[in-house]
Amino acid sequence: MAEEETESILPALDVNYIKVVSEAVGISHLPEDAASLVAEEVSFRLKELVQQANKFTLHGRRRKLIADDIDKALRSKNVEPLFGFSSKDGLPFRYAGSHGRDIYLVDDKDVDLVHIINSNAPKAPLEVQLKAHWLAIEGEQPAVPENPVALSLEEAPLTGKDTAAGPSHVKAIRKTEQVQVKASTIHSLSVEQQVFYKEVTEACVGADEGRRAEALHSLATDAGLQPLLPRFAVAIAEGVRCNVVQHNLAILIYLMRMTQSLVNNPAVSLDRVLHELLPSILSCVLSRQLCARPDVDNHWALREFASRLLAQICKTYNDDISNVRARVTQTLTSSWRDASSSLASLYGALYSLTELGTETLHSVIVPRVATLFDDIRRAFVDRNNPGERLAAEKLQALVLKALTNYVRTSRPAGLRDIHDYRAAFGGFGDSVMKQTAEVVQQQQQQQQQQQQAVQQPRHLPSHTSGSSQPHGHQYGRFR
């Protein structure tokens, strides 16, 4: 009896309600048995959903069930939640009367659409914009509105231990910390160091060759230049930037010699200043014009010197973290493949790539050779620009030398006759084949001369028995 009473008081959907819903969705004349089974199944699912939502209510330490609990219960059952019910409070039901049974509905307020239509439209939101600013420059925080205000030692908040120690003890600790703290990138120079820096920089770019030699020797051998290294790097970078624009070739040569002395110093590490030195060296290699008279001044020597210096830095400071060699090679490759690069810039890029090694010849230099031959011929035809003509001659000689070296060292497959050379190297094919044959012939002649010198017997001078010199003296001559 108890079980029957318990089952009778459990809530369940009425069969008549199921029939009404079925007629609303287009199913008419639903059988009684089917409506009963649907009512039982829907009642069970609703009870399960309410129980699961009640768990979320208890976990949220609340006494009232809200719409979010129902949504979470539906998500836990992999059912799409109901949209439009997002109230954090219980829904305010209103009694609508009794038409055979009690009816409750949600008390929705009427919305005046006329007021909404006549109101001003809201402003469009601003577009997202990004603005960059420096957090720190050489260890110091710049005073810009985006950065927080730096506090002094007296204004800094104190910890519990500092507060309990007393005012005098706190001041003593602050003074000690102020003396010991030292920035990693900024070094305060003594008066002697400032004088040394001034004298060395003035001597390196001055007109006195004797003082310049002494200054360069000091930069290459002095073991105490590490604190001065950031200053020297800034001086070199700024000097190159200004003199490249002014086409001052002499100062650029002096600055590159200054850089070479720092690179050759075994007691100095350039890891922290490579970001300033490498762009300066690349500027001396790849700049379109380095001097006021390109047809007269020997700016090719500066490009070659800077290229060798660049290769030395890549060999010394290349590692898996910085990867200096790969990044420099990528910059040179971009300049070599750029169709707008001048012949002088192509000369510097090619010379630097050959100094870095022959690995990039096949993938970088050879594909550009065919179009480069046409540019060089065009410069030869133009007689109004002697600087371009000289650049074409220099670049053509360097290309032939690089391609000849590539054929001799790498020995690419498929180079048998003149047609293969022309297909591989374009207009340079004839000259490359001729120079390669001459080099091979010279090497063969040198090998034959060496073999003949080894096989030829050595004839010692003969001595007669009537010689007046003693035998001991004769033997002593050949010991």
Secondary structure, DSSP 8 states (H G I E B T S, - for coil): -HHHHHHHHS----HHHHHHHHHHTT--S--HHHHHHHHHHHHHHHHHHHHHHHHHHHHTT-SS--HHHHHHHHHHTT----SS---SS---EEEEEESSSEEEEE------HHHHHHS---------------S-BTTB----TTS-----TTTS---HHHHHH-HHHHHHHHHHHHHH---SS-----HHHHHHHHHHHHHHSSS-HHHHHHHHHHHHH-S--TTTHHHHHHHHHHHHHHHHHHT-HHHHHHHHHHHHHHHH-TT---GGGHHHHHHHHHHHHH-S--SS-TTTS-HHHHHHHHHHHHHHHHHHH--TTT-HHHHHHHHHHHHHH-TT--HHHHHHHHHHHHHH-STTIIIIIHHHHHHHHHHHHHHHH--S-HHHHHHHHHHHHHHHHHHHHHHHHH--TT--SHHHHHHHHGGGHHHHHHHHHHHHHHHHHHHHHHHHHHHS--------TT-SS-HHHHHHHT-
